[in-house]
Amino acid sequence: MSDTSPDPTPSSVVPALPSGKFAWHRLLGVDELDVGRVTTVTVGHESLCVTRTEAGFGCLANACPHQGGPLGEGSIEGGWLRCPWHGYDYSPLDGTPPPPFDDAPPAFRTEIRPDGVYVALPATAERPRTVSDQLVETMTAWGVAWVFGMVGHSNLGFADALRAAEVRGDLQFIGVRHEGAAAFAATAYGKLTGDLAACFAIAGPGSTNLLTGLYDAKMDRAPVLALSGQVPSSVRGRGAFQDTDLSAAFADVSRYSATVQAGSNAAELMNLACKTALVERDVAHLVLPDEVQVVPAPAAERPAGSPQGRTGDRGVSPAVGALEAAAEVLSGSTRPMIIVGHGARSGISDIVALAEAIDAPVATTFKGKGLIADQHRLACGVLGRSGTPIASWFMNESDALLTFGVSFANHTGIASYKPIVQVDFDPMALGRFHAVTVPMLADVGVAARALAGALPSRGNAGTSAAEVAARWDIWRAEKQRRRADDRGSGMNAAEVFEALSRLVPADAVMPVDVGNHAYSFGRYFEPCGQTVLMSGYLGSIGFAFPAAMGCWAATQHAPGPQWAGRPVVSVSGDGGFGQYAMELTTAVKYGMDITHVLLNNGELGKISKEQRAAEFDVWQTSLHNPGFAEFAELCGAMGRQVTASNALDTSLRDALAHPGPALVEVMTDPLLI
């Protein structure tokens, strides 16, 4: 509207009382709003625009008929209420626009009483069941009990369905500070449990922020469900605000992606998304256009889906021929060695029993660290760049290798020239980089039990155990010497991880970040039952703390008793923690019992090391950090800074005992790793 709009004449039309049941609600005191002013008042779920002119008080729906502009944020000019978005004018009393326009916002009857201004509003209608409710009911039936994300303008309908499900006790929502943290949290939940959590974002940048965490899930074979709001279909593809092609953006990262349309079988789309994520151990993605989220979906017409009858037993037995070939290779070996990766997590007890039966030393990949306790008589620690000289010695001395759930990444460095029996549930993983002697497609636990029955037992020989103990003595003596190193520039990593080896509870879940500290963790930390998670093949910095939030969720009431009450202890460098440092406020908000150990060396130490190794100058790796312990206290968490070894144990014990988020900042030397 232009400023040439005719002067309004005081309306003689008094807004009618609502038909049917209605109730009077107090808006504000008579003196709370001056003549010529406008304000917004919320009554229940109803947002109202309240005006005052010389003619009295008016009350309109707080949405311009043009594009929904908030009229309560407008102004009264020349007697007209002007929309703050596009300048459309309306009568402040009854909403009538100047001619020739005829669109008007709903107006409500007001009444001045001794204690204030009242409005007559229709009785609140019962919340209708929507497509979003159908989707949420389906995903919770598939076991989704945690959703991490951010609520925003293009996902409000679905967010309300999540809210209703949370009220029913069907799920819990964790509101994060950055969508990337939501994806990492959901991914870590899947890595830890094998079950499904969801991450949730708006259209455009909210959803694109999910991508890094989702790529981590994809590359590490973790199930995760991603849910994206989307702009209204009527403006999709026309350059609207935050209009991005989410189907194209997620095409590479998601094994399954679909857009829920008004006529879609929404329950079936969610069934397929959840099934794909769980069965394929991958990313599934649904796009939710804004207007579709609130389409009515009566339960009788649109029932929720469920996993009933949709999946089968995944415990696949090895083929007879593969089992016989593997038994022949291993029976002819005098020094067999077992290597386990993250993919062996579900069958590790059977694999360890097999190792004991055939007297085979056991090494893990870095991603598999902790699957067997370093205190076990056959455990050799981690093999590869982040590993121990024990594991590499035994691999070099072995004459046959038996691998379970191992990807053969170059960081691990498995000797390809040796006879190899490779067990994996994924046929594409078998012989991925080079031919192996016996590729065995099977569930790792089932295969281990089958091999134990097919091989002669030599567990009483004890030869390997004695050799393992001797190699550990050599390595622990070297670690003791390294713990004494001191250049006067901070503590050394060997000392930090020796303390963590002694103090971290055996049942802890430990997400670890990327950087020099991770290499040191692989070498020096001696797990005694802890479950270790990391961003393995993507190797994304910033993983640890958001992952700790996902792990904490798994230790609450879902998905099973094996995780309940377990402590969460995450480890990062200063570079990694800085990526998602504000998520510490998220942990405080939800009372997450997380202990975070931060090795602060004031730089991106791993990159500095790589620059030196490549004979480049060290450049742009220094960091300007706050005092992270003080930062933690400002966020409402416990914070402790450690500058000397004599304070390390006390600070760690205090943090582990603290019933909430705690951060221990250890000042370390970037060269003593």
N, C-alpha and C positions, 0 to 999 in steps of 0.2 A: 504494500500500500504506500502511496505517496503522502506527503504532508498536506496535499490538497483535499484530503478526505473531508466530507461535510461534517460540520459539528453534529455530534450525536444529540438527539433529543431524549430527555429522560424517558425511559421506557415505562409504558403503563402496564406492560405485561409482567406480572409477578410469576416467577417460575412455579410450575405446578408441583404439588406434593407428589412424591413417588407413588406409582400404583402398587397395590399389594402391600406387603409388610415393609415397614420402614422404621427408622429410629432417629431421634435427635441426638446430635453430638456437639459438644462444645468445641468451637474453633479457636477462639482467643478472647482475651479481655477487650472491652470496648475501647479502652485507651491504649491498647498495644499496637494499633495501626493508625497512622496519621492519615488525614484526608489527602488524596492524590497519590497514595502508595499502594503497592501490591506485594504479596508475600505468598509463600508456599506453606501449606499445612498438610500433614499426613494424618489420616484417620484410618486405623487398621491398615489395609493394603491400598487404600484409596489416596492418591495424591491430588490435592485440591489447590486451585488458584483462588486466593481470597483478595478482594479489592475493597477500597473505600474511596468514595467520591462524595461530593456535596449531596448527592441523591441517596447515599446510604451504602450499606455493605452488599457486595456481590460474591458469589461462590460458583466457580466454573471448574469443569474437569481440567486438570493441569496438562493438557495436550492440545496444541494447535491442530485443527483439522487438516492443515496443509501437509506438514511432515512430522507432526508430533512434538513440535517445539514446546519447551516448558514455559507456559504462560506465566507461571508464578515468578519467573525470573525476568519478566518483561517490565514495561513501564507504562504509566498513564500519560499520554501526550494529547493535548487538545481534547480531552475528555474521552479519548479512545484508549483501550488496552492494546498495546502494541507487542506482538510476538517478538522475542529477542532474536530469533533465527533469521526470519526473512521479512519482518516488518508488516505482517498482515495485522489488520485492525479488527477489534471486536468490542461490542458494548461491555463495559466492566460489570454491568448488572445482570444481563440475561444472555450475553454472548452473541447477540445479533451482529453480523458484519454490515458495513455500509453497502449501499447498492453499487453495482449490480450483483454483488456476491450474495450467496445464500447459504454457504456452509457455516455452521456455528458449533462451538463446543457445547456439550451438555451443561445446563445451568441447574443449580439446586436452590431450593427455597431456604432463605435465611430468616432468622428471628433474633431480635435483640432482647435479652433477658437481664435481670439485675446483675447477674454474675458473669455476663459475657455474651458473645455472639454464637448462636447455634445454627446448625445446618441439618436439614432432613435428608438422610441418605437411605437408599434401598437396603433391605436386610442383606447381609453378606451371604452370597450364594456358596454352596458347598464347592470346594475345589474340584474341578472336573478331572477325570483321568485323561491323560494326553498320550501322544506318541512317545514323548520323552519318558513317561511313566512305564509304558510298555517296554521300552528299551532298557531302562534301569532294572525293572523286574526281571528281565531276561538275563542281564549280565550278573545280577546277584545270584540267580539260580545256578549260574556257571561258577560261582564261588568268588566273584569279585567283591571283596569286603572293604577295600581301601581305594580311594581316589585321591590323587594329588593334582593340584592345579590352581587356576585362577579364574574367578568369576568375572565376566565382562559383558559388554552390551550385546554381543552376537551369540551368547550362549545362555542367556538368562532363563529361557524356558526349560532347558535341560537342567540347569543349575537348580531350579525349583523342584524338579523331580528328584534330584540328588538330595536336596534338603528334606523332602518328604520321606525318602528312604532312610535318611539318617535319623529322623524322628521315630520311625518304626523300629530302628535298631538293625536295619539290614546292611548298612555300610557306615564307614566313617570317612569324612572328607578332611583333607589337610590342605589348607590354603597357603601356598608358597609365595615367595617374593619374586621368583623368576621361573618361567615355565621350563627352562632347561633343568632346573633342580627337580621339577615334578617328573620329568622323563627319567632322570637318573634314579630317583627314588623308586619309581614303579619298576624300572629295569632291575635294580638290586633286589627288590622283593621277588621277582621272577627267578633271578640267578640263585638266590638263597633257597627258595622253597619249591621251585618248579611250578608254582601256582600263579594265578593271574591277578595283577593289580592294574589300575587304569591311570592315565594322565589325561588332563583336561585343559583345553585352552580356547581362546576366542579365534576368530578369523584372522587372516593376515599374519602379523608379527607374532601373535601369541602362539599360533600353531607352528610357524617356522622355527620358533625358539625351541620346540620339542625335538628337532631333528637330530641334534648331536647325541642326546641320550638314547634316542631310538636307534641310531646307527650302532651304538654300543650294544644294545640288546640284540640287534640283528647279527652282528659279528660274533657275539659270544653265545648265541643260541639261547636267548632268554625270552620267555613269553611275556608280552606286554600288549595292552589295549590302549590305543590312542583315540581320543574323542575331540573333534574339532567343531566349534561353532562356525557358521558361515553366514555371509551377508544374505539378505533376502533374495530369493530366486528371481524376483522381478527386476532386480538391478544387477544380477550376476553377469559377468562378462561385459559390462558396459562402463567399466572404469570407476565403479563406485568406491567409496571410502573403504579401505582394507579389503578390497576385492582381489583376491589372489586365487590362482588355479591350484587349490589344495590337492586335488587328485593327481595333477602332474607333479607337484612338489613332493608328494609322498610316494610316488610311483616306484622309485628305486628302493626306498627303505622298508616299505611294507610288503609283506607276502600277500596280504589281502587288504583291499581298500574299496569302499563303496560309499555312495552318497544316498542318504535316506530321503526319498521324495514323498510327496503327499500321498501317492497311491502305492508306495512300497509296502511289502510285507516286512515291517520293521523288525518284528521278532525274529524272522528267519535271517535277516541281515546280521542281527546281533548274534544269533546262533552260529553263523558261519564265521564271524569275526572271532568269537571266543574259541571256537573249535580250532580254527587255523592257528591262532596264537599258541594254544596249548599243545596241539598235536605236532605242529611243525617247529615248535619252540622258536617263534619268530614274532614279528610285529604285525598287528592287525589294526586297521584304521577305519573309522567311520566319520563322515562329514555330515553335519547337521545344519541345514539351512534354517535361518532364523524363524521363518514363518511355520515351517514344518514342526518345529519343536512343540508348538502349542496346539496342534491339530487334535481335536477330541478323539479319543480312542477307547470307547466303552469296552470293558473287560469281556463282555459276551461276544463282541464282534472282533476284537483284537486281543486275544489272550497272549500272555507272555510265553516265551520259549524256555527250554530247559535242556540240559545235557542228556536227559533220559533217552537211551537207545541211540545216541549219536557218536559214541566212541567205543573202542574195544580194548582188550588187553594188549599192552605194548611190550610185554615180556617175551620177546621173540627168541627162540632157541637157535643155536648155530646149526647150519646144515651138517649132515653126517660126514660128508666128504671133507669139509673145512675142519671139523673137529678131529678127524683122523689125521689130516695133514699137519695140523698144529701139534697134535700129540707126538707125531713122528719127529718133528723138528725139536721139540722140547725134550723128548726122551733121549735124543742123541746129544744133548748139550750137557756139558759138565759145569758150566758157569752161566746159567740163565739169569737174566735180570728182568724185573718188572718195572715198567714206567707207567704212572697213572696221571691223567689230566683231569681237567674240570669235568669232562664228560663221564668220569668214573664215579662221581659223587654218590649216585644212587646205589651203587653196588660195592662200595669200598669194603664193607665187612667181609663179603665173599671173596674179594680179591686178596685181602690180607690173609684170610684163612688159606687160600691157595698158595700164597708166598710161603707161609709157614710149613705147608705140607711138602713143598718142593725145595725148601731152603734157598729161596731166591731173594737177594737184596731188592729193596723197593725204593725207587726215586720218584719224585713228582715233577711235573712241569711247574713253572711259576704260578700259573693259574690254579694248579692243583695243590699248592702248598697247604699243608695242614691236614690233608686227607688221611695221612698216616702220621701219628705223633713221632717226633724226632727221637723220643725215648724208646720207641719200639726196637727190639734187638735187630731187626732187618732194615730199619729206615736209614736212608742215605741223604735225606734233605732234597733240595731243589737241584735239578739238572739245567745247565745252561748259563746264560750271561748273568742271571740273577741268582746263581746257585752256589753250591758248596764244592770244594775239591773232592769230597767224599763221593758224591754222585758221579762226577766226571771220571774219577779213578775206576769205579766199578763198571761204568759203561765201557771204558777202554779195555778193561780186563775180561769183559763178558764174551761169550761165544754165541749167544742168542738173546734176542730181546722180545719180550711179550708186552705189548702196550694196550692200555684200556682207555678209551675216550681221549686220545691224544691227537692233536692237530698236525704235529710235525712242523711247527713254526720254526723259522730259522733262529729265533732267539733261544729255543731249546737245544737245537744242535744234535739231534739224535743221529747216530752213525748209520747212514743209509747203506753202507757196504756189508753190514752184518745181517745174518738171518733174522727176519722180523715176522712175528705173528701179530697182526693188528686187529683189535676188536673194537667195533663201533656200531652204534645203532643207525648211523647215516651212511647209506651206500656211496654217496658222493665223497665222504671223508676217507674211504678206503683207498689207499694208494694215491692220494690226491697229488702229491708232488713227485713221487717216484714209485716204481713198482715195489711191492713188499712180497715176502715169501709166501705168506698165507694171509689173505684178507678174509676176515670173519665178520659177517653181518649178524649181529645179535645184541640183545640187551647185555650190558656188561656183567651184571650180577649173575644172570642165567649162564652166560658163557664161562664165568669163573667157576661156578659149581660144576658145570659139565667137564671142564678141563681137570678139575680136582679129581673127578671120578675116572678120568681117562689116563691119568699119569701116575706112575709109581711114586709112592711117598718116600721122601728122603729127609723129612723134617728133623730126624734125630741126629743127622750128621753134624750139625752145629758149626760147620766150617765157615759159612757166610757170616753168622752172627759174631764169631770171633774176629773175623776180618773187619766187619763193620765197626765193632767196638774199638779196634786198633786205629782205624782211620779217624774216628771221632776224637780219640785222644790227641792225635796230631793236630786236628783242626781246632779243637778247643784251646790247646796251648797257644796256637797262633792268635786266636781271638783274644786271649788274655793279654798277649803282648800288645795287640792293637788298642785295647782298652786303656793302656797306659800312655798312648800318644797324646801329646798336648803341645800345640804351637802357640798357645796364648790367644787364640782367636775364636774360642768357643769349644764346646764339648764335641767329642767324636761320636760317630754313629754307632760304633760297636758297643760303647758304654750305654747308650740310650736303649738299644735293643736287648742288651743283656738284662737291664732292669725290667723291661717289658716282659721278657721271657720268664722272669721270676714272679712278676706281680699280676699280670693279666690273668683273670680266671680261665680255667681250662675249657669252660663251656661258652666263652665269649664269641661273638660274631665280630669279625675285624675287616671292615672295608679299608682298602689301602689305595692311596692316590698314585699318580705318575710322577717320577722324578728320581733324583739321586737317593732320596730316602727309601724309595721302593726297592732299588737294587740292594741297599744295605739291609732292608727288612728281609729280602730273600736270602741273603747270606747269613745274617747274624741272628735273627729271631728264631727261637727254637719252639715250634708249636707243640703243645701237649694235649691237643683236643680241640683247639679253637678252629672256627670255620672262617676261612679267609676269602674275601671277594675283591675283585679289581676290574678295572676297565682293561680287558686283556688285549684283544686284537685291534681295537680302535685306539687304545692307549690314550684316552682323553684325560687331560689335566682337569682338575676340579671334581673328579668323580666321588672322592671319599666321603665328604660330609653329607651331600644329598643322598648318597647311597646309605649312609648310616640312618637317615630318617626312614628310608624304606625298610631297612633291617629292623629298626625299632618297631615299626608297625607290625612286622611278622612276629615279634616277640610278645605282642599283646594277647589277643584272643583268637587270632586266626593266623595261619591256616590249620595248625595242628599243635598237639601238646609237645612235640619234639623241639619247638622253638620257644615255647612259653617261658617268660621270665628270664631269658638268657641276656646277659649284659652285652652292650654294644660299645666297642672301643675302636674308633677310627683313627687313621694315621695319615698325615699329609705333610707336605712342605708348605712354606709360606706362599709360594707361587700358586699352588693348587687351592689352598684354602681361600686365597684372595678372590678366586673366581666366583664363589658363592658364599662369601663371608656373611652376608645379611641373612642367610638362612638360619643363622644362629638364633635370630629373633623368632623364627618359625618354631625351632626346637623349644624355646622358652615358652612360647604361646601355648603349645600343646603338651608341655611337661614331659618332653622326651628325655629319658634317662640315657644320655649319650656322653661318653667320655672321649674327647678328641685330643690326640697328641700331635702337636704341631712342631716340626723341626724347622726353626727359623734361622736361615743362614744369610738372609738379606739379598738373595739373588736366585736366578733360575740356574741352579748349580749344575744340573745335568747338561744344559745347553752350553754353559761355560766350558765344561769338560769336553764336550764334542767339538767346540771351536778350537780348543788347544790340540785335540787329537788330529784334527784336520789341518793343523798348522795355520789357522786363522788367528787374528787378534780377538781377544775376548771383547765383545762389543754389545751394548744394550741388553745386558742380562741382569744388571743391578736393579734392586727393587727398593722403593721408599715405602716402608711399612709403618703402620701404627704400632703401639704396644698392644699386641693381640690379647694378652691377659687382661689389660685394662679395658680393651674393647669388649671382651666377653662380659666383664662386670657391668659395663654400660648397657649391654643388651639384656641384663638380668640373669646371666649365667655365672657360674663360678669361674674365676680366672686365676691361674698361677703361672708365674714366670720363673724358669730355672736357668741360672747362669753358672752353677757349679755342681759337680757330681754329688757333693754331700747333701744337697737339697732335693735330689731327683726322686729318691724313694718316697720321702715324705709327701712331696707334691703329688706324685702318682697315686699313692694310697688315699690321700684326701679326695682327689678327683674321682677315683673309682668308688669311694664310699658316698659321694654326694648324690642325693636323690633327685637328679635333674641334669640338665646340660652342664658340662664342665669342660674347660679347655686348659691344657697344660702346654705352655709355650716354652720349648727348650731351645736355648740359643746355641747353635752348633757351628762348627768350622766347615765351610763348604769343601775343603780339600781332604778332610778326614772322614771318608765315606766307606 
